[in-house]
Amino acid sequence: MPLYEIQPTGLRRYDAAGFATLGIYERHDLQRLLRDEIGVLAADLLVIAEEFGDWEDSRRRIDLLALDKTGHLVVIELKRTDDGGHMELQALRYAAMVSAMSFEEIVAAYEAHLARHSGPVETDARSQLLAWLDAADPDEPPVISSDVRIVLVSADFGRELTTTVLWLNRFDGMDVRCVRLIPYQIDGRILLDIQQVIPLPEAGDYQVRVGRKNAQQERRGSDRRDWTRYHIVVDGQASEDLNKRHAVRRMIQSLVERGVTAAAIGGTLTPGRFRRLAGEHHSEEEVKAAFAQQYPGVDVRAWFTEHAIVQDGSTWILRRIWGRSTEPTLSALRDAFPHAKVSFETAS
């Protein structure tokens, strides 16, 4: 598939080059580049492992293993060939192998991945994953779907492979995508054209939306937890839909903006959910340090230190975890300060 440059005298043609000709290899080049810039394949991917093979046959390893925002593992297989070989069959085997992974196993894999690529830098893999999944309750592990997405990346795809992928995508729970990488060598530079060819990008967006809806339904049905989301309503204007922890945070923020004191809010909430720190602390680092000093032994990660409220010589921070007490808390805040005209409603 050639590229054309518009020049004053006409079009200049550039033919695609081969990865082998350019000396570009699957593992040492393509895999490394995509690992570090996974967003070029999809915006909702977090790489949690490379060369993953946590099973008996260690010769079989997933090139890249990722996690999406809806709790689906994503197997990413790479080939630099022009037909993709039989990578779809290999990826299906890998998908079956990782489909039973628990959240704790994902945390362990991600910890190993960070240690391998981040060196001595200390990173909390669990906290990162909880934030990535927007987990409502850090004390309860998120639900990881047993449906595994597959992304096949190759210089091109043969008809047998594309026919198989199109057929697989007809089945509920299947999400297999083909991304084509076409290299060009132009004036001493190597350029890479990255295109999703199956499904077409328009159909892919629709598939993502359907997948998210199914993931929400799966979560509600599998563990019976309440995944309700809320709008915070100020003077009749509703916010975007928010999960439980952010709904409570937004309501308190709105009440403060409407003149309600943090002390009054603290008197309304369940003790221990909205804590006062002595002194005014304006940066998140200052808040964390003050919290650790005044509440030793309490996990600071469970608190909204980045959204502290500084008022009248004190600093107030809100707990992240609300669970079943979310709606009673929202109701209590609404009823305690009716003059502020801050309310809430359930998101559809």
Sequence and secondary structure as in RCSB ss.txt:
>XXXX:A:sequence
MPLYEIQPTGLRRYDAAGFATLGIYERHDLQRLLRDEIGVLAADLLVIAEEFGDWEDSRRRIDLLALDKTGHLVV
IELKRTDDGGHMELQALRYAAMVSAMSFEEIVAAYEAHLARHSGPVETDARSQLLAWLDAADPDEPPVISSDVRI
VLVSADFGRELTTTVLWLNRFDGMDVRCVRLIPYQIDGRILLDIQQVIPLPEAGDYQVRVGRKNAQQERRGSDRR
DWTRYHIVVDGQASEDLNKRHAVRRMIQSLVERGVTAAAIGGTLTPGRFRRLAGEHHSEEEVKAAFAQQYPGVDV
RAWFTEHAIVQDGSTWILRRIWGRSTEPTLSALRDAFPHAKVSFETAS
>XXXX:A:secstr
  EEEEETTEEEEE    HHHHT  IIIIIIHHHHHTGGGT TTEEEEEEEE  SS TT  EEEEEEETTS EEE
EEE  SSS TTHHHHHHHHHHHHTT  HHHHHHHHHHHHHHHHTT    HHHHHHHHTT S TTS     S  EE
EEEES   HHHHHHHHHHTTSTT  EEEEEEEEEEETTEEEEEEEEEES HHHHHHHHHHHHHHHHHHHHHHH  
    EEEEETTEE   B HHHHHHHHHHHHHHTT  HHHHHHHS TTSEEEEES   SHHHHHHHHHHHSTTS G
GGB GGG EEETTEEEEEBS  GGGHHHHHHHHHHH GGG EEEEE  
